[in-house]
Amino acid sequence: MGRIFVETYPVRIWWNKYYVPYSLYSGPYPPYAGGGGYLLSRDALSLLLHASTRVPLFPIDDAYVGMVAQAANLPARHHPGFMPVEYSPSRHPCHYLNSIMVLHKLLPTDLLHLWSFHQTQVHSCNDSAQDGLTLARANSPG
């Protein structure tokens, strides 16, 4: 489960870091979970491990996991909590803690701040707290 990409093709621009020549792969990639993370069960992990012995290594890791999942006959399931969201300190912490499972560009201090908020104030999160209020307002008294 994750952010699932379907019917995507290899990048054919030679200077791009995701470049894959036609000689290495042709056609669309199988569905795969991409981005900062995905979720799988222990059973699925075991199936992936076993299937990986039958799938040649591939330089694009997300696409490779999709190839291995296809070989293991594991379907990919999309979940909106895995959409690529970049952290912004101007957004209220509840925006991230209520619905997002993966964040990009999160500094260690930001992670500590979100964790502290989760441990002490997440109970205060409700629909009105997700409207883009600033972090300063979230931390102000009253």
Backbone hydrogen bonds, N-H to C=O, Kabsch-Sander energy under -0.5 kcal/mol:
donor,donor_aa,acceptor,acceptor_aa,energy
2,G,77,R,-2.0
3,R,34,G,-0.6
4,I,2,G,-0.9
5,F,32,Y,-3.2
11,V,18,Y,-0.8
14,W,12,R,-0.7
16,N,13,I,-2.0
19,Y,16,N,-1.9
20,V,11,V,-2.6
24,L,21,P,-1.6
25,Y,21,P,-1.7
29,Y,8,T,-3.3
32,Y,5,F,-1.8
34,G,3,R,-2.5
39,L,1,M,-3.0
45,L,41,S,-2.3
46,S,42,R,-2.0
47,L,43,D,-2.1
48,L,44,A,-2.5
49,L,45,L,-2.5
50,H,46,S,-2.2
51,A,47,L,-2.5
52,S,48,L,-2.2
53,T,49,L,-0.5
53,T,50,H,-1.0
54,R,51,A,-2.1
55,V,51,A,-0.5
55,V,52,S,-0.6
61,D,59,P,-0.9
64,Y,60,I,-2.6
65,V,61,D,-2.4
66,G,62,D,-1.8
67,M,63,A,-2.2
68,V,64,Y,-2.6
69,A,65,V,-2.7
70,Q,66,G,-2.4
71,A,67,M,-2.1
72,A,68,V,-1.9
73,N,70,Q,-1.1
74,L,69,A,-2.9
79,H,2,G,-2.0
82,F,79,H,-1.9
83,M,80,P,-1.5
85,V,83,M,-0.9
85,V,102,V,-0.5
87,Y,104,H,-2.5
91,R,88,S,-1.9
95,H,92,H,-1.6
96,Y,92,H,-0.6
96,Y,93,P,-1.0
97,L,93,P,-2.2
98,N,94,C,-1.9
100,I,96,Y,-1.5
101,M,81,G,-3.1
102,V,81,G,-1.1
104,H,85,V,-2.7
107,L,105,K,-0.6
111,L,107,L,-2.4
112,L,108,P,-2.3
113,H,109,T,-2.0
114,L,110,D,-2.8
115,W,111,L,-2.6
116,S,112,L,-2.5
117,F,113,H,-2.5
118,H,114,L,-2.7
119,Q,115,W,-2.4
120,T,116,S,-1.8
121,Q,117,F,-3.4
122,V,117,F,-1.0
122,V,118,H,-0.6
124,S,121,Q,-2.7
125,C,122,V,-1.9
129,A,126,N,-1.3
130,Q,127,D,-1.3
131,D,128,S,-0.9
135,L,89,P,-0.7
138,A,134,T,-1.8
139,N,135,L,-1.6
140,S,136,A,-0.6
140,S,137,R,-0.8
